[in-house]
Amino acid sequence: MSQQDRAKFKAMTEGTKDDWMIIKDHAMEFNTGLADRVLNHLRILDGDFGGFPVDRLQHSLQTATRAHRDGRDEEYVVCALLHDIGDTLGSYNHPDIAAAILKPFVSEKNHWMVANHGIFQGYYFFDYLGLDKNLRDNFKDHPHFEYTAQFCHLYDQMAFDPDYESEPLEFFEPMVRNLFAIPKNSVYKAALEAAE
């Protein structure tokens, strides 16, 4: 990148419209690769078992495959695929990582499901770790309680079967690309629309 392709300021208080147009152009180009970066990060989960019967990539593929075969829409299936993408970077808060990645692109309902699936998934194992398996009951009056409980019951907690034949990651790539093509909820959405 040449010096001409970069903003000239040393502090944002010195920035000009020309500087920000350069940055905006670079951001728009960079953002076209978001789906690739997400898919590449999913591949990092390959071979990471963490003691589970299947590795984290297979768990993700199996969760998404089960949701897809059950007739869930594309947005839901991609949420199922990415729900544990934060396992490697957010070992203590992986749902937050996935939810942050997905938030600009999904409905509030699907975002809430991904953000809270960890506590809901705990219903199946927290008591073995000395935790309250019913922590999810703190959300029992939330409008997305049943939706999230159903995700965990039907897809997430079921997705540890080494004999299950999941679709490969390539099967889901078009769905991931569709989802990450245009944000639905972003402070930068108006700027993106103005550029079109």
Secondary structure, 3 states (H helix, E strand, C coil): CCHHHCCCCCCHHHCCHHHHHHHHHHHHHHHCCHHHHHHHHHHHCCCCCCCCCCCHHHHHHHHHHHHHHCCCCHHHHHHHHHCCHHHCCCCCCHHHHHHHHHHHHCCHHHHHHHHHHHHHHHHHCHHHHCCCCCHHHHHCCCCCHHHHHHHHHHHHCCCCCCCCCCCCHHHHHHHHHHHCCCCCCCCCHHHHHHHC
